[in-house]
Amino acid sequence: MQGPRNLITDVPGLLVGNASDPVLKSGATVLLPEDPAVASVAIHGGAPGTREIALLEPEQTVAAVDAIVLAGGSAFGLDAGAGVQGRLAELGRGYQVGPVRVPIVPTAILFDLLNGGDKSWGQSAPYRDLGRAALDAAGYDFPLGTVGAGTGATTANLKGGLGSASMVLANGITVGAIVAVNALGRATVGDSRHFWASPFEFGDEFGAFGLPHPLPADAVSVRTKLDALKAGANTTIAAVATDAALTKSEAKRLAVMAHDGLARALWPAHTPLDGDLVFALSTGRKPLDRQLEDMVQIGAAAASCLARAIARGIYHASPAPDDPVPTWQQRFGS
């Protein structure tokens, strides 16, 4: 079943904060564990933009992170991680090296520079300030759609957005996902209102339309942002999380399995022009009774949550002036 909020913050020990600039048409999202969380990452897109990623591999020394940042702005948006790092240092958080603490803040960005927003920021991009503001806004509840890192996101045919979803397993373990959807491809089946993620939907969280029957002739035709000559304006960046106590290697496997949800919800996915990336975090609140069997269930739940979160981010997107594509609600809503 889904968690009470149907947000990644249903995972005990996690907060989320967002900051958006509607004129810029961009923003930042911070995933903040109350205590340092075990984390890893899997990158399956060919064009990622990242900060502090190598240390998340299982063989590297630092086991836990202080925050995860998702941001717009392409490479300029990596400054959001620096803003979060600086604010966490003020709060006394960080990996301790003698008398010094260094906050560990892996960051991933998406390309939203061609979405109609005003990017004439001069010598200093605003993402450091957006990162700090997102951290200061961290809480358990947050809106979906055109907010945070999803503020200016787009897909091939519809406006993207920030999505989230959660699931509570039969053994009491909670799994959640958060995603900023800015894909090269589409989340809908052909030109229909139906989401590829429909088989995973709980209730009517993104319309309850199911899959079309029969499938339209153009269901699997490859239509992307390249059709509009917007090469490079892509990336779906996400995080999945659980309260199950995982090792860093298990978090790596969780991130890999979660990519199945991305591939179930977007067509095509993991292209040379996408930066498709999934972080995985463990707050470690619940020990696993059956390590391997539980990991199968947790990984499947993470993939399901991520697929649902992708559809929810698009379903809840709202229009803004000069958008290059319509929202789902503009095109299909009643």
C-alpha positions in Angstrom: 0.0 0.0 0.0 1.1 3.6 -0.4 2.3 5.6 2.5 0.1 8.2 4.3 1.5 11.1 2.4 2.4 9.2 -0.8 5.7 11.1 -0.6 9.3 10.1 -0.1 9.1 11.7 3.4 7.0 8.7 4.5 10.4 7.1 4.9 11.1 7.8 8.6 14.1 10.2 9.0 13.7 12.1 5.7 12.7 15.7 4.9 12.4 17.5 1.6 12.7 21.1 0.8 12.1 23.0 -2.4 13.0 26.5 -3.8 11.7 27.8 -7.1 12.2 31.0 -9.2 9.2 31.4 -11.6 11.0 34.1 -13.6 14.1 31.9 -14.0 11.8 28.9 -14.5 14.2 26.7 -12.5 14.8 25.7 -8.9 16.4 23.2 -6.5 15.2 20.3 -4.3 17.0 19.0 -1.2 16.5 15.6 0.3 17.6 15.9 3.9 18.1 12.9 6.2 17.8 13.8 9.8 20.9 11.8 10.5 23.6 11.0 7.9 22.3 8.3 5.6 24.0 5.4 3.8 23.9 6.3 0.1 25.0 5.2 -3.4 24.1 6.0 -7.0 23.5 4.4 -10.4 23.9 6.5 -13.6 22.5 5.0 -16.8 22.1 8.1 -19.0 24.9 9.2 -21.3 24.9 12.9 -20.3 24.9 13.3 -16.5 25.8 16.4 -14.6 27.0 15.7 -11.1 28.9 16.8 -8.0 30.4 14.5 -5.2 29.4 11.3 -7.1 32.5 9.1 -7.1 32.5 8.9 -3.3 29.1 7.1 -3.4 30.6 3.9 -5.0 30.7 1.1 -2.5 34.5 0.9 -2.4 35.0 4.5 -1.4 35.6 5.6 2.2 32.7 7.9 3.1 29.6 5.7 3.8 26.9 8.3 4.6 25.7 11.6 3.2 24.3 14.7 4.8 21.9 15.7 1.9 21.1 15.0 -1.7 20.4 17.9 -4.1 18.5 17.9 -7.4 18.6 21.1 -9.3 17.9 22.7 -12.7 20.4 25.0 -14.4 22.6 22.5 -16.2 26.2 22.8 -14.9 25.4 26.2 -13.3 22.9 24.4 -11.1 25.7 22.4 -9.4 26.2 25.6 -7.3 23.0 24.5 -5.4 25.0 21.7 -3.8 27.5 24.3 -2.6 24.8 26.4 -1.1 23.4 23.4 0.8 26.9 22.4 1.9 27.5 25.9 3.3 24.2 26.0 5.2 24.8 22.5 6.7 28.3 23.6 7.8 26.6 26.5 9.7 24.3 23.9 11.3 27.2 21.8 12.5 26.6 18.9 10.1 29.3 17.0 8.2 31.9 14.3 8.0 34.4 14.9 10.8 38.1 15.1 10.1 39.8 16.2 13.3 38.2 19.5 14.4 36.7 20.1 10.9 33.3 19.0 9.6 32.7 18.7 5.8 29.1 18.2 4.8 28.7 15.5 2.1 26.2 16.7 -0.5 26.1 14.8 -3.7 24.2 16.8 -6.4 22.7 16.1 -9.8 21.4 18.6 -12.3 19.1 18.7 -15.3 19.2 20.9 -18.4 16.4 23.5 -18.3 18.1 26.5 -20.0 15.8 26.5 -23.0 12.4 26.5 -21.3 11.4 30.2 -21.8 12.7 31.4 -18.4 15.0 34.4 -17.9 18.5 33.1 -17.6 20.3 36.5 -17.8 21.8 36.2 -14.3 25.1 37.9 -15.2 28.3 36.9 -13.3 26.6 34.8 -10.6 24.0 32.1 -11.2 21.3 32.0 -8.4 21.6 28.3 -7.6 23.7 28.6 -4.5 20.9 30.8 -2.9 18.2 28.4 -4.2 20.0 25.5 -2.6 20.2 27.3 0.8 16.5 28.3 0.5 15.5 24.7 -0.3 17.3 23.4 2.7 15.7 26.0 5.0 12.3 24.9 3.7 12.8 21.2 4.4 9.8 19.5 5.9 7.6 16.4 5.6 5.0 17.9 3.2 5.7 19.4 -0.2 3.8 20.0 -3.5 4.3 18.2 -6.7 4.6 19.4 -10.3 6.1 22.8 -11.1 8.2 23.2 -8.0 11.9 22.8 -6.9 14.1 21.0 -9.4 11.0 20.3 -11.5 10.1 24.0 -12.0 11.2 24.3 -15.6 11.4 20.6 -16.6 9.9 19.4 -19.9 9.5 16.1 -21.8 9.2 15.6 -25.5 5.5 16.4 -25.6 4.4 17.7 -22.2 5.7 19.8 -19.3 7.7 17.8 -16.7 7.9 18.4 -13.0 8.7 17.1 -9.5 7.1 13.9 -8.6 7.1 11.6 -5.5 5.5 8.4 -4.3 5.8 5.9 -1.5 5.0 2.3 -0.5 4.8 0.4 2.8 5.7 -3.3 2.4 4.0 -6.1 4.3 7.0 -6.4 6.6 6.6 -2.7 7.6 9.5 -1.4 5.6 8.8 1.9 3.8 10.2 2.8 0.4 9.8 6.1 -1.4 11.0 8.0 -4.5 11.4 11.6 -5.6 12.2 12.7 -9.2 12.6 15.7 -11.4 11.3 14.6 -14.8 13.1 16.4 -17.7 13.3 13.5 -20.2 14.3 13.4 -23.8 11.3 11.1 -24.5 7.7 10.8 -23.3 5.9 9.6 -20.2 2.7 9.1 -22.1 1.7 6.3 -24.6 1.9 7.9 -28.0 -0.2 11.0 -28.2 -2.7 9.7 -25.7 -3.4 10.8 -22.1 -2.3 7.4 -20.7 0.9 7.1 -18.7 3.4 4.2 -19.4 3.5 3.9 -15.6 -0.2 3.0 -15.3 0.2 -0.6 -14.3 1.9 0.6 -11.1 -0.7 3.2 -10.2 -2.3 3.2 -6.7 -5.9 4.5 -6.9 -6.2 7.6 -9.0 -2.9 9.2 -8.1 -2.4 10.2 -11.8 -5.8 9.9 -13.2 -6.6 6.1 -13.1 -6.8 5.9 -16.9 -4.8 2.7 -17.2 -3.2 1.7 -20.5 -5.1 2.3 -23.7 -6.7 -0.7 -25.4 -5.8 -1.4 -28.0 -2.4 0.3 -27.9 -2.2 3.2 -30.5 -0.2 2.6 -33.6 2.3 5.2 -32.5 2.7 3.8 -29.0 6.4 2.8 -29.4 7.4 5.2 -32.1 10.5 7.1 -30.9 9.6 10.8 -30.6 11.9 13.0 -28.5 13.0 16.5 -28.0 15.3 16.1 -31.0 12.2 16.4 -33.1 12.1 20.1 -32.0 15.9 20.5 -32.3 16.5 20.7 -28.6 19.3 18.3 -28.3 20.9 18.1 -24.9 17.9 19.6 -23.0 17.3 16.4 -21.0 17.8 14.4 -17.8 15.7 12.7 -15.3 17.3 12.8 -11.9 15.8 10.9 -8.9 16.4 9.5 -5.5 14.8 6.4 -3.8 15.0 5.8 -0.1 14.1 3.3 2.5 14.1 2.9 6.3 15.6 -0.6 5.9 19.2 -0.9 7.2 21.3 -1.3 4.1 25.0 -1.4 3.5 26.5 0.8 0.9 26.7 -2.1 -1.6 23.1 -2.8 -1.0 22.2 0.8 -1.6 24.1 0.6 -4.9 22.0 -2.4 -5.9 18.8 -0.5 -4.9 19.7 2.4 -7.1 20.3 -0.1 -10.0 17.0 -1.8 -9.5 15.2 1.5 -9.2 16.2 2.4 -12.8 13.7 -0.2 -13.9 10.9 2.2 -12.8 12.4 4.9 -14.9 12.5 2.6 -17.9 8.9 1.6 -17.2 7.7 5.2 -17.1 9.6 6.9 -19.9 10.1 5.9 -23.6 12.8 6.0 -24.6 15.0 6.1 -21.6 18.8 5.9 -20.8 19.7 7.5 -24.1 23.0 9.1 -25.0 21.4 12.5 -24.5 19.7 11.8 -21.1 21.5 12.1 -17.8 19.4 9.5 -16.1 20.6 9.1 -12.5 19.1 7.6 -9.4 20.5 8.1 -5.9 19.6 5.5 -3.2 19.5 6.2 0.5 19.0 4.2 3.7 18.0 5.8 7.0 18.7 2.5 8.7 15.7 2.5 11.0 14.7 -1.2 10.4 17.0 -4.2 10.3 16.3 -6.8 7.6 15.2 -10.2 8.8 15.8 -11.9 5.4 18.5 -10.0 3.7 18.3 -11.3 0.1 14.6 -11.8 0.0 13.9 -8.4 1.5 16.2 -6.7 -0.9 14.3 -8.2 -3.9 11.0 -6.7 -2.4 12.6 -3.3 -1.6 14.2 -3.0 -5.0 10.9 -3.8 -6.8 9.1 -1.3 -4.6 11.7 1.4 -5.4 11.2 0.8 -9.1 7.4 1.0 -8.7 7.6 4.1 -6.6 9.9 5.8 -9.2 7.6 4.9 -12.1 4.6 6.4 -10.2 6.6 9.5 -9.1 7.5 10.2 -12.8 3.8 10.1 -13.8 2.7 12.2 -10.8 5.3 14.9 -11.5 3.9 15.4 -15.0 0.3 15.0 -14.0 0.6 17.8 -11.4 2.6 20.3 -13.6 1.1 23.7 -13.9 1.4 26.2 -16.8 3.6 29.3 -16.9 4.2 32.0 -19.5 6.3 31.0 -22.6 6.2 27.3 -21.8 7.6 25.4 -24.8 5.1 22.5 -24.3 1.7 22.2 -22.7 1.0 20.6 -19.3 -0.8 17.3 -19.1 -3.8 19.1 -17.5 -3.9 21.7 -20.4 -3.9 18.9 -23.0 -6.0 16.2 -21.4 -7.6 17.6 -18.2 -11.3 18.3 -18.0 
